[in-house]
């Protein structure tokens, strides 16, 4: 009986030891639940994945840093680029372990799909040599579970098309608006050019400052005098007034020579002008029938020639005035 009692007592003590070890291991595993923080979408070829694993170890347990995987390739499409670890104490004397993993993707897919980072096995070590000698030197396994993430393709899937679509018709550009703008700009350019020519007195048939003879030629041209057989008394007075304006005084038979002195450009037409003046003078003060003695074609001819000579003379005078003004300004600047 004593032997049986001793055997039963020894068996009960052995069973209590076994059950106590299982209880401690279960408690440690419960305290070592792993929390993983990671974004699980929006990745493509070449992207890096930041993953943090956090877990707590009960008092008396020490994490084995040698169980952390080394940097390098994991498989044919995933590398572990960097890893860092930190440790802190909790209020209940337990320790908190944080491990930061940096993964990089070196593969792509044809369609978006979920890939998985393999599980990572970590472990603890006995806190000291006395624990090892006590027989409880089995390491505690800590597993970071598999983490899935969605990988997007780099290239779009191949587009297959059995029938080709017809070519789109070319766009119809607005040609009317640019043409209208171009014509308006051309018209404005021509108008500005014409105004500049008139301002610089470059237009022969439209002088800027016409003289009396030029104004007379225009007036007779508008009145269509060339179609008449004879001049009217009013036409003769108009011609004589233009001659008087050119001379700068009233003209009489004895003062006609002053016309060619004051308007030297009319000297070339002196015979024709003298003949016209005498004939018109006689028609005014002697006999009205002398109007027919004035030839219309010859009179209009010398008037046109005299108008051209007058214009050239006035242009030359204007150039001389410009030269004098410039020389005066230069001399004044030199004196100053």
C-alpha positions as CSV (number, residue, x, y, z in Angstrom):
1,X,0.0,0.0,0.0
2,X,2.8,2.4,0.9
3,X,4.5,1.8,-2.5
4,X,1.2,2.4,-4.4
5,X,0.6,5.6,-2.4
6,X,4.1,6.8,-3.2
7,X,3.6,6.0,-6.9
8,X,0.3,7.8,-7.0
9,X,1.8,10.9,-5.3
10,X,4.7,11.0,-7.7
11,X,2.3,10.7,-10.7
12,X,0.1,13.5,-9.4
13,X,3.1,15.8,-8.9
14,X,4.3,15.0,-12.4
15,X,0.9,15.7,-13.9
16,X,0.7,19.0,-12.0
17,X,4.1,20.1,-13.4
18,X,3.0,19.3,-17.0
19,X,-0.3,21.1,-16.6
20,X,1.4,24.1,-15.0
21,X,3.9,24.4,-18.0
22,X,1.0,24.2,-20.5
23,X,-0.8,27.0,-18.6
24,X,2.2,29.3,-18.7
25,X,2.8,28.7,-22.4
26,X,-0.9,29.4,-23.2
27,X,-0.8,32.6,-21.1
28,X,2.3,33.8,-22.9
29,X,0.8,33.1,-26.4
30,X,-2.3,35.0,-25.3
31,X,-0.2,38.0,-24.2
32,X,1.8,37.9,-27.5
33,X,-1.0,38.6,-29.9
34,X,0.5,40.4,-33.0
35,X,-1.0,43.6,-34.4
36,X,-0.1,44.4,-38.0
37,X,-0.5,47.9,-39.5
38,X,-0.2,48.1,-43.3
39,X,-2.0,49.6,-46.2
40,X,-3.4,46.8,-48.4
41,X,-4.1,48.5,-51.7
42,X,-2.7,51.0,-54.3
43,X,0.5,49.2,-55.1
44,X,2.2,48.5,-58.4
45,X,5.6,47.5,-59.8
46,X,8.5,49.0,-57.9
47,X,6.5,50.3,-55.0
48,X,7.6,49.8,-51.4
49,X,5.3,48.5,-48.7
50,X,5.6,49.8,-45.1
51,X,4.4,47.2,-42.5
52,X,4.6,47.5,-38.7
53,X,4.1,44.6,-36.4
54,X,3.4,45.2,-32.7
55,X,3.0,42.7,-29.9
56,X,3.4,42.5,-26.1
57,X,5.5,40.0,-24.1
58,X,4.6,39.0,-20.6
59,X,6.9,39.9,-17.7
60,X,9.9,37.6,-17.6
61,X,10.0,36.9,-21.4
62,X,12.8,38.3,-23.6
63,X,12.5,38.7,-27.4
64,X,15.1,37.0,-29.5
65,X,16.4,39.6,-32.0
66,X,18.1,36.9,-34.0
67,X,14.7,35.5,-35.0
68,X,14.1,38.6,-37.1
69,X,14.6,37.8,-40.8
70,X,17.5,39.3,-42.6
71,X,17.3,41.8,-45.4
72,X,17.3,40.4,-48.9
73,X,15.1,38.6,-51.5
74,X,12.1,36.7,-50.1
75,X,10.9,35.2,-53.4
76,X,11.1,36.0,-57.1
77,X,8.9,39.1,-56.9
78,X,9.4,40.4,-53.3
79,X,12.4,41.8,-51.4
80,X,12.9,42.8,-47.8
81,X,14.6,46.2,-48.2
82,X,14.8,47.4,-44.6
83,X,13.9,46.4,-41.0
84,X,14.1,48.2,-37.7
85,X,13.0,47.2,-34.2
86,X,12.1,49.2,-31.0
87,X,11.2,48.1,-27.5
88,X,9.3,49.8,-24.6
89,X,8.0,48.9,-21.2
90,X,4.3,48.8,-20.3
91,X,2.8,49.8,-16.9
92,X,2.4,46.1,-15.9
93,X,6.2,45.5,-16.5
94,X,5.4,43.7,-19.7
95,X,7.4,44.8,-22.8
96,X,6.1,46.1,-26.1
97,X,8.0,45.1,-29.3
98,X,7.5,47.1,-32.5
99,X,9.1,45.9,-35.8
100,X,9.0,48.0,-39.0
101,X,9.4,46.1,-42.3
102,X,10.0,47.7,-45.7
103,X,9.1,45.4,-48.6
104,X,9.6,46.2,-52.3
105,X,7.7,44.6,-55.2
106,X,9.6,43.5,-58.3
107,X,6.8,41.9,-60.2
108,X,3.6,42.9,-62.0
109,X,0.3,41.3,-63.0
110,X,-1.9,41.4,-66.0
111,X,-5.0,42.2,-63.9
112,X,-5.4,43.6,-60.4
113,X,-5.2,40.8,-57.9
114,X,-4.3,40.1,-54.2
115,X,-0.8,38.9,-53.4
116,X,0.4,37.8,-50.0
117,X,3.5,38.5,-47.9
118,X,4.6,35.3,-46.3
119,X,4.1,34.7,-42.6
120,X,7.1,35.5,-40.3
121,X,8.1,33.3,-37.4
122,X,9.6,35.0,-34.3
123,X,10.5,33.6,-30.9
124,X,11.7,34.5,-27.4
125,X,14.6,33.3,-25.3
126,X,14.8,32.5,-21.6
127,X,15.5,35.6,-19.6
128,X,18.5,34.2,-17.8
129,X,20.6,31.1,-17.3
130,X,18.7,30.0,-14.1
131,X,15.5,29.7,-16.2
132,X,17.4,27.5,-18.6
133,X,18.6,25.3,-15.7
134,X,15.1,25.1,-14.3
135,X,14.0,23.2,-17.4
136,X,11.6,25.8,-18.8
137,X,14.0,26.8,-21.7
138,X,11.6,26.2,-24.6
139,X,11.3,29.4,-26.8
140,X,7.9,31.0,-27.3
141,X,6.8,31.1,-30.9
142,X,5.4,34.4,-32.2
143,X,3.9,34.4,-35.7
144,X,3.2,37.4,-37.8
145,X,0.4,36.2,-40.0
146,X,0.2,36.3,-43.8
147,X,-0.6,39.8,-45.0
148,X,-2.5,40.2,-48.3
149,X,-2.3,43.4,-50.5
150,X,-3.8,44.3,-53.9
151,X,-1.3,44.8,-56.8
152,X,-2.3,46.8,-59.8
153,X,-1.0,46.1,-63.4
154,X,1.5,48.4,-65.0
155,X,0.2,47.9,-68.6
156,X,-3.4,47.8,-69.7
157,X,-4.6,44.4,-70.9
158,X,-4.3,43.6,-74.6
159,X,-7.2,45.0,-76.6
160,X,-8.4,42.7,-79.3
161,X,-10.6,44.0,-82.1
162,X,-12.0,42.0,-85.0
163,X,-13.4,44.9,-87.0
164,X,-11.5,48.1,-87.6
165,X,-13.4,51.2,-86.9
166,X,-13.7,53.7,-89.9
167,X,-11.4,56.6,-89.9
168,X,-12.8,59.8,-88.5
169,X,-13.5,62.5,-91.0
170,X,-11.1,65.5,-90.8
171,X,-12.2,68.4,-88.8
172,X,-13.6,71.4,-90.7
173,X,-11.7,74.4,-89.8
174,X,-13.3,77.9,-89.8
175,X,-11.8,79.6,-92.9
176,X,-14.3,82.5,-93.1
177,X,-13.3,84.2,-89.9
178,X,-9.5,84.2,-90.6
179,X,-10.2,85.4,-94.2
180,X,-12.4,88.2,-93.0
181,X,-9.8,89.3,-90.4
182,X,-7.0,89.1,-93.0
183,X,-9.0,91.3,-95.5
184,X,-9.8,93.8,-92.8
185,X,-6.2,94.0,-91.8
186,X,-5.2,94.4,-95.4
187,X,-7.7,97.2,-95.9
188,X,-6.5,99.0,-92.8
189,X,-2.8,98.6,-94.0
190,X,-3.7,100.1,-97.4
191,X,-5.6,102.9,-95.8
192,X,-2.7,103.7,-93.4
193,X,-0.3,103.5,-96.3
194,X,-2.4,105.8,-98.4
195,X,-2.7,108.3,-95.5
196,X,1.0,108.2,-95.0
197,X,1.6,108.9,-98.7
198,X,-0.8,111.8,-98.6
199,X,0.7,113.1,-95.4
200,X,4.2,113.0,-97.0
201,X,2.8,114.6,-100.1
202,X,3.8,111.7,-102.3
203,X,0.5,111.4,-104.3
204,X,0.9,113.4,-107.5
205,X,-2.9,113.7,-108.3
206,X,-3.8,114.4,-104.6
207,X,-1.4,116.9,-103.1
208,X,-1.7,117.7,-99.4
209,X,-1.6,121.5,-99.8
210,X,-2.9,122.3,-103.3
211,X,-2.2,125.7,-104.7
212,X,-4.6,128.0,-106.6
213,X,-3.9,126.5,-110.0
214,X,-4.2,122.9,-108.7
215,X,-7.6,123.8,-107.1
216,X,-8.6,125.4,-110.4
217,X,-7.7,122.2,-112.3
218,X,-9.8,120.1,-109.9
219,X,-12.8,122.4,-110.0
220,X,-12.8,122.5,-113.8
221,X,-12.4,118.7,-114.0
222,X,-15.4,118.2,-111.7
223,X,-17.5,120.7,-113.7
224,X,-16.8,118.7,-116.9
225,X,-15.8,121.9,-118.7
226,X,-13.9,119.9,-121.3
227,X,-17.2,118.9,-122.9
228,X,-18.2,122.5,-123.5
229,X,-17.4,124.4,-126.7
230,X,-16.8,127.7,-125.0
231,X,-16.2,129.0,-121.5
232,X,-18.9,130.8,-119.7
233,X,-18.3,134.1,-118.1
234,X,-18.2,132.5,-114.7
235,X,-15.6,130.0,-115.8
236,X,-13.4,132.9,-117.1
237,X,-13.7,134.7,-113.7
238,X,-12.7,131.5,-111.9
239,X,-9.6,131.1,-114.0
240,X,-8.6,134.8,-113.6
241,X,-9.2,134.5,-109.8
242,X,-6.8,131.6,-109.6
243,X,-4.2,133.6,-111.5
244,X,-4.6,136.5,-109.2
245,X,-4.3,134.2,-106.1
246,X,-1.0,132.8,-107.6
247,X,0.3,136.4,-108.1
248,X,-0.9,137.5,-104.7
249,X,-2.6,140.6,-106.0
250,X,-5.3,141.7,-108.5
251,X,-4.1,141.4,-112.1
252,X,-4.5,144.0,-114.8
253,X,-3.0,144.2,-118.3
254,X,-0.2,146.4,-117.0
255,X,0.5,144.3,-113.9
256,X,0.4,140.8,-115.5
257,X,4.2,140.6,-115.4
258,X,3.9,140.5,-111.6
259,X,2.3,137.1,-111.9
260,X,5.4,135.5,-113.4
261,X,7.6,137.2,-110.9
262,X,5.6,136.0,-107.9
263,X,4.9,132.6,-109.4
264,X,8.0,131.7,-111.4
265,X,6.8,128.2,-112.1
266,X,4.2,129.7,-114.5
267,X,7.0,131.2,-116.7
268,X,6.9,128.2,-119.1
269,X,3.2,128.9,-119.8
270,X,3.7,132.7,-120.1
271,X,2.6,133.0,-123.8
272,X,-0.6,130.9,-123.3
273,X,-1.5,132.7,-120.0
274,X,-0.9,136.1,-121.6
275,X,-3.1,135.2,-124.6
276,X,-5.9,133.9,-122.3
277,X,-5.7,136.9,-120.0
278,X,-6.0,139.4,-122.8
279,X,-8.9,137.6,-124.5
280,X,-10.8,137.2,-121.2
281,X,-10.1,140.9,-120.3
282,X,-11.5,142.1,-123.6
283,X,-14.6,139.8,-123.2
284,X,-15.3,141.4,-119.7
285,X,-14.8,145.0,-120.6
286,X,-15.2,145.4,-124.4
287,X,-17.3,142.8,-126.2
288,X,-18.8,139.6,-124.7
289,X,-18.4,137.9,-128.1
290,X,-14.7,137.6,-127.3
291,X,-15.5,134.6,-125.1
292,X,-15.5,132.4,-128.1
293,X,-11.9,133.5,-128.8
294,X,-10.7,131.5,-125.8
295,X,-10.0,128.0,-126.8
296,X,-11.2,125.5,-124.2
297,X,-8.8,122.6,-125.0
298,X,-5.7,124.8,-125.1
299,X,-6.7,126.6,-121.9
300,X,-7.4,123.3,-120.0
301,X,-4.0,122.0,-121.3
302,X,-1.9,124.8,-119.9
303,X,-3.9,124.8,-116.7
304,X,-3.0,121.1,-116.1
305,X,0.6,121.7,-117.0
306,X,0.7,124.8,-114.7
307,X,-0.9,122.8,-111.9
308,X,1.8,120.2,-112.1
309,X,4.5,122.8,-112.2
310,X,2.9,124.5,-109.2
311,X,2.8,121.3,-107.2
312,X,6.5,120.5,-108.0
313,X,7.5,124.0,-107.0
314,X,5.6,123.8,-103.7
315,X,7.2,120.4,-102.9
316,X,10.7,121.9,-103.6
317,X,9.9,124.9,-101.3
318,X,8.7,122.5,-98.5
319,X,12.0,120.5,-98.8
320,X,14.0,123.8,-98.6
321,X,12.1,124.8,-95.5
322,X,12.8,121.4,-93.9
323,X,16.5,121.7,-94.6
324,X,16.6,125.2,-93.2
325,X,14.8,124.1,-90.1
326,X,17.2,121.2,-89.5
327,X,20.3,123.3,-90.1
328,X,18.9,126.0,-87.7
329,X,18.4,123.3,-85.1
330,X,21.9,121.9,-85.6
331,X,23.5,125.4,-85.4
332,X,21.5,126.2,-82.3
333,X,22.6,122.9,-80.7
334,X,26.3,123.6,-81.6
335,X,26.1,127.1,-80.0
336,X,24.6,125.7,-76.8
